[in-house]
């Protein structure tokens, strides 16, 4: 399986990014983290692996070779605890430019009874989210005893149990919601890197 490339955008107005050395060539990039789930579903590979007796699947960021040291432990914890989804995380300093794992709690209301979910919050959204949730009282502050953020860093290494994963892919058609996290080229926040 291979992710298809999609055109890069140059700015918030959705202008196509072109190669600086060849203005007739549109720059491209892989189609994002969620595309792998669509590919595993549409190709039938996730269902085939499950049907062949595989119980878990590990997703890893290929730019972090050290993560392979943690995979056996993450897989073992996932199996032992019966986890449908497990993130590999690391300690992080408050304010670090890395996604943070955070428990989001929705209070009762709106007829859904509330709920809790563990989610990755991108580093550029964490501080505003925490400030909004605490009415401005606190953000990503270091723990006074340890100096570390209470929100561990997400290494983009996931372990999923195949049975529920295949079920979710079937129900969603392989679509996993994503969001856009642009990296701006300057403080004007109008152009992308």
GINORPE-V199244 format. One record per residue. N is the residue number from 1. RES is the residue in one letter. PSI is psi in whole degrees, -180 to 180 (NA if undefined). Layout:
BEGIN
{{N | RES | PSI} {N | RES | PSI}}
END
This chain:
BEGIN
{{1 | X | 144} {2 | X | 131} {3 | X | 140} {4 | X | 151} {5 | X | 148} {6 | X | 155} {7 | X | 143} {8 | X | 147} {9 | X | 143} {10 | X | -25} {11 | X | 177} {12 | X | -15} {13 | X | 2} {14 | X | 29} {15 | X | 141} {16 | X | 139} {17 | X | 132} {18 | X | 155} {19 | X | 125} {20 | X | -27} {21 | X | -8} {22 | X | 93} {23 | X | -11} {24 | X | -4} {25 | X | 118} {26 | X | 133} {27 | X | 145} {28 | X | 166} {29 | X | 165} {30 | X | 158} {31 | X | 18} {32 | X | 165} {33 | X | -39} {34 | X | -20} {35 | X | -32} {36 | X | -35} {37 | X | -41} {38 | X | -42} {39 | X | -43} {40 | X | -33} {41 | X | -53} {42 | X | -30} {43 | X | -17} {44 | X | 3} {45 | X | -42} {46 | X | -45} {47 | X | -38} {48 | X | -46} {49 | X | -44} {50 | X | -45} {51 | X | -29} {52 | X | 1} {53 | X | -1} {54 | X | 140} {55 | X | -25} {56 | X | 158} {57 | X | 137} {58 | X | 127} {59 | X | 133} {60 | X | 152} {61 | X | 118} {62 | X | -4} {63 | X | 1} {64 | X | 82} {65 | X | -26} {66 | X | -20} {67 | X | -25} {68 | X | -22} {69 | X | -28} {70 | X | -17} {71 | X | -47} {72 | X | -41} {73 | X | -43} {74 | X | -41} {75 | X | -44} {76 | X | -43} {77 | X | -41} {78 | X | -44} {79 | X | -50} {80 | X | -39} {81 | X | -1} {82 | X | 37} {83 | X | 137} {84 | X | -31} {85 | X | 135} {86 | X | 131} {87 | X | 142} {88 | X | 130} {89 | X | 167} {90 | X | 159} {91 | X | 148} {92 | X | 151} {93 | X | 144} {94 | X | 134} {95 | X | -5} {96 | X | 146} {97 | X | 64} {98 | X | 148} {99 | X | 147} {100 | X | 142} {101 | X | 129} {102 | X | 142} {103 | X | 120} {104 | X | 132} {105 | X | 122} {106 | X | 122} {107 | X | 159} {108 | X | 144} {109 | X | 159} {110 | X | 13} {111 | X | 3} {112 | X | -3} {113 | X | 5} {114 | X | -169} {115 | X | 172} {116 | X | 145} {117 | X | 140} {118 | X | 128} {119 | X | 153} {120 | X | 128} {121 | X | 123} {122 | X | 147} {123 | X | -34} {124 | X | -5} {125 | X | -14} {126 | X | -53} {127 | X | -50} {128 | X | -38} {129 | X | -48} {130 | X | -40} {131 | X | -42} {132 | X | -40} {133 | X | -25} {134 | X | 17} {135 | X | 38} {136 | X | 1} {137 | X | -35} {138 | X | 157} {139 | X | -144} {140 | X | 79} {141 | X | 143} {142 | X | 147} {143 | X | 126} {144 | X | -30} {145 | X | -35} {146 | X | -23} {147 | X | -5} {148 | X | 155} {149 | X | 146} {150 | X | -6} {151 | X | 108} {152 | X | 156} {153 | X | 140} {154 | X | 124} {155 | X | 3} {156 | X | 37} {157 | X | 120} {158 | X | 145} {159 | X | 124} {160 | X | 142} {161 | X | 128} {162 | X | -38} {163 | X | -57} {164 | X | -31} {165 | X | -47} {166 | X | -39} {167 | X | -44} {168 | X | -42} {169 | X | -41} {170 | X | -42} {171 | X | -33} {172 | X | -2} {173 | X | 20} {174 | X | 2} {175 | X | 124} {176 | X | 118} {177 | X | 138} {178 | X | 175} {179 | X | 164} {180 | X | 129} {181 | X | 77} {182 | X | 145} {183 | X | 109} {184 | X | 150} {185 | X | -21} {186 | X | -178} {187 | X | -15} {188 | X | -19} {189 | X | 37} {190 | X | -28} {191 | X | 151} {192 | X | 155} {193 | X | NA}}
END
